[in-house]
Amino acid sequence: MCRLAGDTEHFGGANPDPTMGRELLPTNVIPRHYDVTLEPDFQKFTFEGKVVIDFDVQEDTHSISLHTIEIDIHSAHIKSGDTIVTSSSAITYDESTQVSKIDLKDMVPKGKTQLEIKFTGQLNDSMAGFYRSSYKKPDGSEGILATTQMEANDCRRAFPCFDEPLHKAKFTVTLIADKHLTCLSNMDVASETEVASEISGTTKKAVKFNPTPLMSTYLVAFIVGELNYIETKKFRVPIRVYAPPSSNIEHGRFSLDLAARTLEYYEKIFDADFPLPKMDMVAIPDFAAGAMENWGLITYRVVDLMLDETASGAAMKERVAEVVQHELAHQWFGNLVTMDWWEGLWLNEGFATLMSWLSCNHFYPEWKVWENYVADNLQSALGLDSLRSSHPIEVPVKRASEVDQIFDAISYSKGSCVLRMISTYLGEEVFLEGVRRYIKKHAYGNTQTDDLWAALEDASGKPVREIMSIWTKNVGFPVVQVTENAAENSILIKQNRFLRTGDTKPEEDKVIYPVFLGLRTKTGVDESLTLTEREGVYKLPDLDFFKLNANHTSIYRTSYSPERLTKLGLSAKEGKLTVEDRAGMIADAGALAVSGYQKTSGVLNLLKGFDTEESFVVWSEIIARVATVQSAWIFEDQAVKDGLEAFVKELVSERAHKLGWKFSDNDGHVEQQFKAMLFGAAGMAGDEEIIAAAKGMFAKYRAGDKSAIHPNIRGSVFGIALKYGGKDEYDAIMDIFRASTNTDERNTALRCIGRAKDPELIQRTLEFTLSNEVKSQDIYLPASGLRSHAEGVEALFSWLSEKWPEVSKRLSGNPPILGSMVTICTSSFAKPEQLEKVEKFFKDIDTKNFDQPLAQSKDAIRSKISWLQRDRDDVAAWVNENGYQKANL
């Protein structure tokens, strides 16, 4: 899927045909229309199906090949109207390619034909294809609904099809179900009739939907189940939010209203109407991802659509807004215009990510999301891309099964950062004009990355393709080192590939990136400077004040001398740097310490100097950078670990007390998050007043007073209760989880229980993780909490080793979640012997479904090993010299 160690050559450059080696269906026939009829059986967890496919026959043919998984084909006929022209002589299945080949008794001539297939499929519980999802009804009984998740390659589980994004077709769906059940699909209902059920013989309803526009199979969706809904007509077409009876449907109101405003906004900035007659958004109790952009029928995790503003905090509100706006952006970018193959996945995900921030900023400017972008999206991208086992944005995909592993921070975060970088370079309005031209030209079609670059070149007259293909086709990004020449008032800037492990080899450092320097001086920002060579000299008016990568809109780290870093710290205090500059500078300094460009003590001193900082985003970056040190030092000497914790306490406690932890309607969105973050950081670092306050709130909360803990700090209070408590607090949080009907509250409990360090409680958490009480979609939540302490990290890997057959079997239908579990259970290690354990365990295991996350975990461990070897003594000395080894500051 992606290149591992040592290859940063220009991907695709040596091979002029990127389709070479791709595993594709034969194109002797091309599908134009699918007529799909499905009837789920909620007793046997199967479904009966019939699909009639209209084909263009490209050449005389004796066979037709289609994708299927766990589909039992009963019959296959070539038809003309109701007449059978010829039937199958044999049907063979290739498990490795997931292809059913239908050999025909007679030749089918070039022209048009129709294939009818009758089949049975599995209504699985793997959250893939046509699957079942369960929930608890208000009366305590179990409810089941049937729903879909086709992306990337699971439409083939629902019906035989050409399951490749290039094969766009129209789809007419008919669902047969009990009369009391709601049936939904991408389009609006064309008709509803009574039919005799093939499964039960009873009378059911057949709900037929209008044909879709041309679209790819991965966007097909249908749902059958008990659902409630709310509706708005504030947009040109009706919008509904649906949820099963386990959810309060009114909690969908925020998402519903936001969807109406967002669709209107996107229509305006894309200059293209949303082309479907309705938009439904549905909360699904079992859902592998956050949400899925099915055209006209978006599906979500419950927690990412339903928002109870009395029980969820500001951060959750922002998350819901971001997810809703991300999926709605896909209705144009991905659905109307679709990549022709999976290496263009980033076009979908990067663009939708960028648009969700753009639209969020439009509707909620007070949230200051672009400030947060630097600490969130950019750092997520740079973090993964600093590993040797990262991959290019446009990653060559040969087999469709490989694509599951690239739904990651490169496709989403780095993809969006590259687009934001080019938007800054061209100017936002010129960028959006290019996007409008792209959508207009390619509507209902398929594209490659170069098609977007061509549209942006057309709109701007600038060499976009030449600049951007270097960023998308190569792995990694540069570190830009700055050397000052005071005599000449100039700076020498040199770029090299940045690796977190700090051991870049010459053969890995051949790519020269076009680096947008964004030079900030006293006179403003010069966006025109681009470093296109290995190094360059730039003249400045003077060296009193300058900073590269203004607002951190470009993808690189900047390495300054320790003296310049100190001066920039002073410039930050003097108000010369924006929030983005301050947060980005801290992030760069922290990352450069990990890789050995700077000493960790220098970064800790830099952070110490930000004591007068007022920005939430900058503080979140400060806390995150100390946490990175703490996580790498998790197996180190306890006195040093205690010293780092004392440093955090000194950093945040005074400000936490000043802001307080009482919340009112007068608090702004950002202020709420700021209070919550400082409260949690200070409490977890041992602030006694906050610990006492948290314990008091927790006692009232567990006694039934839900108002005792504000939703903004619920996770922190639970975490503090567990860290400084024992079995009693653990049992109380488990009781809260079991009694709660609020998904956000239940998730908070799941995330926190791993913080309990008692060996018996660690074992209970691990046993609970694989119990039936935890949905497969949530299995990573209790496990992730165990990474907060050394005992938990060790226990996680021991548990994974022991339970591997059970874990891999349970998650086999969902490689992304399995990959996440592998990451959670391995990447927190920091010692050579621990890396050896990981390598030994997986040596004889088939890792093809998670080789990327595993390789990235091992790289992360290697980087910590190198970092500790370099700076173990440096940090110990700093902790000692600064007096943090004294008891309880």
N, C-alpha and C positions, 0 to 999 in steps of 0.2 A: 504494500500500500504506500508507505512512504519510505524514503531512504533513511537508513540508520546511520551509525557513526561514519563520519569522514567524507560525505559526498554532498558538496554544495554547488556542484556544477549546475549550469542553467538547465532546469528540468524541461524536457520537451524539445530543447534546441537541437539535440543530435538526431532526433527522430521527427521528420517533417509531418508524419501522419500520426497524430495522438491516438487514433482509434486502433492502431496496430496492437494486437495482443488482447484487445478487449473481448470478453466473453459475451457475445451477443446472439440473439436468435437469428435464424435464417430469415431473409427478407423476400422469399419467394411469394409470400402473401403479406399485405399490409392491412391492418384493421382500421376500419372507418367508423363503425358503430357497434356498441355492445347493448343488447337487450337482456338485462339480468333480472331473474326472478328468484327470490330467496325466501325460505320459510324456516326460522329457527325452532329447534325442539329444546325447550327449557328443562325437560326431564332427562333426556339422554345426552344433552350438551353436544348436539350435532345440528347440522342444517341441511335441508334439501335444496338443491339449486338447479336452475336451467339457465344457460346463456346461449343467445343466438348472436353470432358475430358476423357482421357484413365485412367482407374482405375485397380489396382490389388484388386480383391474382396477377402478379408481375410476369409470370412465365408458366407454361404448362407444368403442372405439378402433381406428384403422387403422394405427397405427405404435407402435413401442417404441424409445426412445433409451437407449443405454448408453455408458459411458466405455470407450474402448480407446486404447492406444498400441502401434504396431508389432505389431498383431494382424491376421492375415489370416483373415477369416471365410470359411469354405467353404460353410456352409449354416446356415439359421435356420428352425426350424419351430415352430408352435404345436401342442402335443400334448395328447391326453387318454389317459393310460395309454400304450400303445404305438402308438396311432393318431394319424396326422398330421391335424390339423384344418384347418390352412392353412399356407402357406409364405410366404417373403418374395417380394415382387415386385421389390424393389430394395433395395440397401444402399448408403447414401451416408455419406461421412466428412467431418467438419468438422475440419480440422487445428488451427485456432485454439482450438476448445473441446474438442478430443480426444473428440468424440462420434460414435459410429456410429448412424445412424438406420436402423432396419429397417422398411421399408414392407411391409405385409401384403396379400396378395391379397384376403382377406376380413376383414370387421369382426369384432373380438373383443368379445363383449358384456360388460357390467359383471358382476363376480363373481370367480371364481378361474380362473386359467389357468396353463399351463406352457410355457416357451420353452426349446427345445433349440438350442444353438449349437455347431457344430464349427469348430475353428480351429487355426491354427499361430501360435506366438509365437517371439520371439527370446530365446535364452538369452544375454543380453548380458553385457558386461564393464564396465558403468557403475555397478555396485553399486546398481541400482534395479530394482524389480519382481522377476521370477523371473530370477536372474542366475547366472553362473558365477564361482567363486572358485578360484584355483590355489594350490598349495603344493608344497613339495619333499618327496618321500618319503624315508625313511631310506636307500634305495638310490640316491638322487640323481635318480631319474626324477620327472616332473611328475605330480601328482595333481590331479584336478578334482572339485569338488563343486558341486551346484546348491542355491542358497539364495534367500531372499527378503528384501526390504526394501520394505515397502508404504507406510510413512509418508513424506511426507504424501499424495501422489497417484499412487502407482505400482502399486496393486493392478490398475489398468487395463492394466498391461503383462503381467500374469499371466493374466487372464481377463476377458471383458466383464462389467462390473458397474456398479452404482450407487455410484460411488466418492466418496461424501459421508458424513461421520460420522453424520449424522442417520438415514441409512437402515440401521439395525441389522437384522440378519437372522441366521439360523442357517446354518452352513456344514458340509457333509459332504464331506470331501476324500478322494480315492483317488489314490495315487501308484503308477505302474508303473515297475519298475526291475529291473536285474539282481539275481539272488538274493543276491549277496554284499554288496550295498549296504544301508546303514541308511536307513530312511525315517522321517521325523518330521513331525508337524504339531501344531496347538494341543492336540488331544485325544489320548486313548489309543487303541490299536489295537482296532478292532471285529472285523476278520477279515483273514486273509491267504490268497490263493488263487493258483493258477497261471493265467496267461493267455498267449495268443499276442500277441507284440509287433506293433503296427501299423508300427513303424519297421523292425525287423530280421527279423520273422517267427519269431524264436526264442521259446522259452518264458521268460517272466519272472514275477516275482511282482507281484500287485496288492495293495497294502496299503491297506485301507479303515479310516478313523478314525471314531470316534463323532461324532455331530453336536455342534457347539459350542453354548454358550448364545447368546442374542442378543448380537451384537457388531458393531462397525463394520469395514468392509473394510480399514482401514489396520492392523488388528491380526491379520489372517490371515497365517499363516506355514507354510511347508513346506520341508523339506531332504532332499536325496538325496545320499548320498556314503559314502565309507569313514570311519567314525567309531568311536573307542573311547570308553568311558564308565566313570565311577565313580558309585556310588549311595549314598544314605543313607536310612534309614527312621526318622530321629530326629524327623521331622515326621509329621503325620497322614496325608499322602499322600507317595508316593515322590518324591524329588528326585534328578535326575541332572545331572552335568556331562559334556558330550560335547566331543570335540576330534578333528581329523584326525590321522593318524599323524605329522605333522610336529611335534606337541606332545607333551611328556611328560604323560600324562593325570593323573599324581599331582599335577601343579602346579595342578590344579583343586580340590584338597582344601580349601584355605582358603575359597574361595568357596562350595563345597558345604556345609560345616559352618555358615558364616555364614548361608546362605540358609535352612537349617532353623530356626535360632534367630530369624531376622528374620521369617519368615512367621508363626511362633508369636506373636511380639511384636506384629506388625501385627493379627493376628486379635483379640488381646486389646484393643489400644487403639482399634481401629475397631469392636469388638463385631460383627464380621461374618466368617464363615468364608471362606477362600479356596475358591472354588466349583468348581474344576476337579479332575479325578482324579489329576493329576500335575503336576510342574514340571520342565521341562528347561531347561538353560542351555548354550548352544553357542558355542564359540570359532570364529569365522569368519576365515580368513586375509585376505580383502579386505572391508573394512567401512568405510562412509563416516563414520558417526558414532562415538560411543563404545560405545553399546549401543542395543537396541531392545526395548521392553517387550511384544512379541507375547504374547498371553494364553496362558500355559502353555508357551511355547516362546521364551524370551528369547535373543536373539542378541547377541554381543559382539565387539568387536575382541579379538584374542588377548591383547593386553597388559592389557586391562581385566577379564579373567576369570582367566587363568592366572598364578599367582604362584609363582615359584621363590624361596623365602625365603633361599636361600643366594646368589642372584645379583641380588636386587632389594632396594632400601633401604626405610627406614621410610615415606618419602613415597609410594612406589609401593604399599605395603601399604594406606595410608590411601586412596589413589585407588581401588584395587580395591574396598575395603569400601564407599566412597561410591557407586560406580557400581552395584554389586550391590544395595545397599539402595535406591537411587533407582529402579531398574527394578522391584524387588519392590513398592515403594509404588504404582507405576502399576497393579498388578494390581487395586487398588481404585479409585484415583483416576486415571481415564482409561479403564480397561478395563471395570470394573463400572459405573461412572458416567462418562459421556463427554460432552464439550462438544458442543453441537449444530452448531457451525460453528467455523472455524479462529480467529476472533478470541478464542475462549475457550481457545486453546492454553495460555495462561499458567496456567489452572486445573490442567491436567495437569502442566506442567513446574515451575511455581512450587511446587506442593504436594509433588511428588515430591522436589524439591530440599530443601525444608524437612524433610521426613520422613527423608531420608537423614542429615541432620545430627542430628536428634532420636534416631534409632535408633543412630547411630554413638556418640553421647554415652552412650546407655543401656548399650551393650555394652563401650565402651572409654572410661570416664570419665577415665582417665589420659592420653588423647590431647588432652584439653582443647579439643575442636573448637569450642565456642562462642566461645572466645578467638580462634581462627583465623578464625571466621566474619566478624569485623569487618574483618580484613585481606584476606580472600579474597572472599567473596560480596558483602558490602556495597560494597567498593571497586570490584568489577567492575561492579556495577549503577550506582553513582554516576558511574563513569568514562564509560560509554557514554551515560548519560542526561544528562550535562552538555553533550552536543553538540546543536547546533541540529537536526541531522538524525536525532535519536533518534525514538522513536515511543511512543505510549501503551501501557500493558500490554495493554489491550483494543484492539488495533489493527483498524480496519475492514479486512476482507479481501473484495474483490469477486470476484477470480478465485482459484481454488484454487492456481494456480501462484505466486501472491504469497507463500504461506505459508512457502516455503523460506527466505525472508530474515528471518523473525522467530523462528527457532530461535536466539536470541541472549541476551545478558546481561540484556535487559529481561524476556523471557518467563521465563527461568530464575532469574536472580539477583534482579532487582528484584521479580519475582513472589513469590519466597520471602521477600524482606525485608518486603514489604507484609503477607504472612501472619504473619510473626514479629512485626511491629509490632502487628497486631490481637490476636495471641495474648498479647502482653505487656499490652496494654490491657485485655483481658477476663480474663486469667489463663489459664494453660495448660490446666487441667482443664476450665474452662468452654468454651474454644476446642475442645478435643477432644470434648466433649459435643455441641457444635454440628456438628462433623464427623460424629459417629456418626449424628446425626439426618438429616443430609444424605445419607449413604450409604444409610441404611435407606429413606428416602422415594424415592430416585431410582435404586435398584439396577436394572440392566439397561436404564436409560433414558438420555435426553440432558438436559443442563442448560445454563443460562446462568449467568453470574457472580452475578446477583441471587438465584439459588436458594441459593447458598452463604451470601450475606449474610442471607437470610431465615432459614436454619437457625441461624446464629450469633445473630441477633436473638432468635429463639425460645428459645435456650438461655440468653442473657444478659440479655434485657430492655433492651439498649442499642441506640442508633440506628446500627447498624453500616453499613447501606446508605448512609445520608446521608453518613457520614464517609468510607467506603472508596471509593465510586464516584468521588469527586473524585480519589483517588489512581490509580485504574485507568483512568479515561477521559481523562485529560489527560497530555500529555507533560511530562517534566521534574520538578524538585523545587526546593525553596527553599534559599536561604542565609539564615540567621537572624543578623542583626547585633545585637550587644549593646552598649548605651551605659549606662554606670554613672552613678548620681547619688549621690555620697557623702553629701550633706547629708540626703537622704531615705532612705538605705539601700535604694534601689530600683534596678531595672534596666529600661530601655526595650528591648523586643525588637521588631524589625521584620523581616518576611519579604519577599523578592523572589525571582523566578526566578533560578536560578544557571545561567550558561552559561560554559563553559570559555574561550570567546573574550573574555569580560568586556564584551560589548557588547549586553546585553539591551535591546531596544526596548520602549517603553511598550505597544505592541500585543501583545508577547509575555509581558507581565507582568500579565495580568488575573486569573489563577487565584489564589484564596486557599486555601491548603491548611490542613486541620486538623492543626496541628503538635503532637504529643505532646512536651511540653518535658522531661520526665524530669529535674527539677531536683535536683541533688545538692548538699547543704550539710552542715555539721558534724553535723546531726541525722539525716541519712539521705537517702533519695530520695523525692521527692514525684511520684508517677506520675499524679496527678489533674489536673495543669495542662495545658490545651490552648489554644494560640493559634489562634483562629478568625477573627481580623481581620487587617488588614494589620500593625497594631502593637498592643502592649499594655504596660502598666506592671505590674511585679510587685514587691511589698515583700519584703525579706529581713530576717532577724534582724540580720545585719551583712554587710559585703562582704569580710570576711577570706577566706572560701573559698566558692566556688560553681562549679558546672560544669553546663552543659546537656547533654541527651541522654545521661543516665547509661547506661553500657554500650553506647551507640550502637545501640540497638534501633530507632531511628526514622530515617527517610530524609531527612536534611537535613545541610547543612554549617553550622557555627557560626563566625562571625567575631567574635573578641574584639579588644580594643585590644592593641597590642604589650606594654603594661605588664601586662595581665591574663594574656596568654600566658606572659610571664616568670614570673608568680606561679604559674600552673598547672604550669609546668615544675618549680618548687620543690616544689609540692604532690605532684607525681609522685615526686620523690626522697624525700619525707617519708612515702610510703606511703598517701596519702589517696585515690589514684585506682586503680581496678582496671586489670587488663591491658587490657581492652576500652576503657576510658576513655583510657588512655595511647596505645594504637595508633590509636584513632579521632581523638584530638586531633592527633596527628602527621599523619595522613592529611588531615584537614580543613585544617591549616595549609599543607601542600604543595599541595593543590588550589586553595586561595585565593590562593597566590602565582602559580600558573599563570594565573589569571584576573584578577590585578591588584588584589585586595582587600588583599594584603599584599606586602611586598618579599621577594624571594627570599632576600636576605641575612638577613632576620629568621628565616626558616625554617631556614636553614643554622646560624644561631646556636642556635636551639632544639634542633636535632639534636645539636649539639656539647655541649649541656648534659646529654644523656642518657648520659654516660659511665659512670654507675654502674648503668645499667639491667640487669636480670637476666633479662628475659623473652624467649623465642625469638620470640614473635609481635610484640612491640614492635620488636625488632631487625630482623625481616623487613620491617616497615613503614619503619623508618629507612633501611635499605638500598634499599628500593623507591623511596622519595622522592628520595634522592640520584640513583638511576639514572634517574628521570624527568627530573631536571635534565640529567644527562649526555646522555641521548638527544636532548633538545631542543637541546643545545649541540654536537651531533656534528659540525657543519660550521663551528664557531667556531675562534678562535685556539688553536693547539696548546698554548700556555703555560697558557691558562685550563683547557683540557681536562686537561692534566697536573696542574694544581693541584687540580682536583676529584678526580682519581684519588688524589692524595696525601692529600687530606682523608679519603677512604674508608679508605685504608690506616691513617691515624692513628686513625680511629674504631674499626676492627675488629681490627687486628693483635694488640694486647695481649690482648684477650679470646680471640681465636682460638688464641693460644699457650697461654693459661691452660687452656682447655677441651681443647686438643689435637685430634689427628686419628686417634687409635687408638680403635677401637670394641670393646666387649666385651658379653657377655650381660647385664652389670649395668646397661648404659646404658638409660635409659628411652626410650620412643618419641619423646618431644619432645626429649630431650637429644641423641639421635642426629641429628635434623634440625638442631638448633641448631649442633652441632659442624660438620656438613656445610656449612651455609650460611656460617658464619664462615670456614671453611677456603677455600671457593670465592671469597668476596668479597675476602678478604685476598690470596689468590694472584693473582686477576685485577687487583688494584690494585697489584701489584708487590712484595709481601712476599717478600724473597729466600729466607728460610729455607723458606717454604712452596713457593715455585717449585722450589727444589732438592729438597725432599721429593717433590713431584709428579713431577718428572723421574725421580727414582730409582724410584718406584713404577711409572711408565709403562715404563721400561726392562725391569723384571722382568716386567711384565704382557705386553708384546709378545713377550717371550721364552718365554711359555707358562705363567708362574706366575699363574694367575687369582686367587689369594688375595692378591696383592700390592696390589690396589686394593679397598678395601671398597666394596660397591655404593652406599653412601650418598654417596660422593665420586667415583664413576666419571666422571660428567659434568664435574665440576670439574677432575679430573686431565686428562681428554682436552682440555678447553678451555684449560687452562694450557699443556699440551704444544703445542697449536697456536698459541696467542698468542705464546709465546716460542720457538717452534721454526720449522721450515720444511718443505720437501718430504719429508724423511725421516719426520717425525712424521705428516704428512698421509698418506703412503703406508701407514704402519703402521696408522692408524685405518681406512683403506679396507680393509686386509687383515683387520682385526678384524671389520669389518662383513660381509665376504664369507664369513669362516670361521664366524661365530657362528650357532648355532641358537636362541639366546635372544632373543626379540622385544624385551625391555627393553634388552638390551645393543646390539642392532642399532639401535634407535631413538636411543639415546644417541650412537652414532657418527654417525648421520644428522644429529642436532641440532647436533653440534659442528663438523662439517667446514667450515661456513661461516665459522667464526671465523678461518680462515687468510686473511691479508691480502695475500699475494703475488698480483700480478695474474694470473699463470699459474694459480695454485691457485684463484683466484676463478672463472676461466673453466672450470676442470675441474669445480668444484662445480656451476656452472650447466649444463654439458653433462650431467653425471651426473644432475641433477634430472629431466631428461626421458628418461633412458635406461630400458631395460626392467628394469634392476636395481632401480629404485625403483617400488614399487606406487603406483597413483594415489591410494590412501588416504593415502600418506605423502609425497606430493610437496611438501607445505608444510614438511616438517622440514628438509631441507638448505637450502631457501631462507631459512627464518627465522633461521638462524645468521648469515647475511650481513648482517643488520640491526645487528650489534654494532659495525660500523665504517663510516666515511664511504665508503670505497672500495666496500664491499659494497652499501651502500644505492644508490649511483649505478649500480653494475653491475646490480643487480636490475631497475631500471626499464628500463635499456637492453635487457636480455635480454627482458623482458616485451614491450617494444615490437617487438623484432625477431622474437620467437617467438610473437607473439599468435595467429596462425592455428593453430599446433600446440597451444599451451596450451589455447585455447578449445575446439578440437575434442576433445582428449583428455578434458577435464572437462565437456563439454557435457551429458552425462547426469547430472551431479551439481552443480547450481548452488551449493550451500553451499561445496563445496571450491573451486570457481572463485572465489566471492566472497572466500574466505579468501586465495587467492593474490593477488587484486587488492589486498586490504588489505596483505598482507606486502610487496608490491612497490611500494607508493605511500606508505603512511602514515608512514614514517620520514623523509620529507622535511621541511625546516624553513625553506625560503627561498621568497620570492615567485616567483622565476623557475622554481623546481622545481614549484610549484603550477601555474604557467602551462603547463609541459610536460605535466603530467598532464591538465589540462583540454583542451589541444590534441589530445592523443593520443586521448582517448575521445570527442571531439566528434562524430565520424562513425561511431562504433561503437554497435551496438544493445546497450544496457546493462540491458535490462529484468530480466534474471535476476540482476543484482548491483548494481542502482542504489542500494540501501541501503548496503552496505559501501563502495561508491565515494564516496557522499555523505559518509559518516562519516569516511572517510580524508581527504577534502578539508577537512572541518571540523577534524580533528586537526592538519593542516598549518597551517591558518589560525590556530589557537590558539597554535601554537609561534611563528609569525611575529609575532603580537601580543606574546607573552610576551618574545621576544628584543628586540623594539623597545623595550619598557618597561625590561627588567632586564639587558640585555647589559652595560652599564657597571657596574651595581650588583654583579653577580656577579664581574666582572673586578676591581673594587675590593676586594671581600670576600676573594677569593683572595689578592690582593696584601697586603692589610692583615694577614691571618692567617698570612702567611709560607709559603703553599703553593706559591709559584712558585720556591722554592729547590729545588735538585736533590735528589732522593731523600731524603725524610725518614727 
